[in-house]
């Protein structure tokens, strides 16, 4: 059975280094895909994230507040909070 696409915006595959920051800590991640409304990120090992955090991609001067939408093992889908 095909998966039903629930995203409102087109996703684009990317491979960029990013940083998740919350409180006073930062965790390196790899951004695997992005859309206007969110992204999928991957970590080297499983991590525990708070309800909301910030995703930064330094080389793009990109900073967005986010919340987790789904997760499996080392991959997390997040939504950008407006």
C-alpha positions, 0 to 999 in steps of 0.5 A: 500500500503506498504511503499517503503524502501529508506534507503541504510543501514540496520536499528537496533532498539535501545533504548539509551539516546542521546544528540543533541547539537548545538551552546551552547545548548544541548537537551536530546533525545532517539535514537530509531533506527540507521543505518550506515547512520542515526538514528531516535530520539525522544524527550519528547516534540516537539523541533525546531532544526537548519539545522545541529547539533551533536548527541552524545551517551555518553555511546558508545563514539558516536558523529556524525554531522547530518541533519534532513531528516524528522520529525513528532511531537516529532520524527525526522529522521536524516542523518549522514553528512560525 
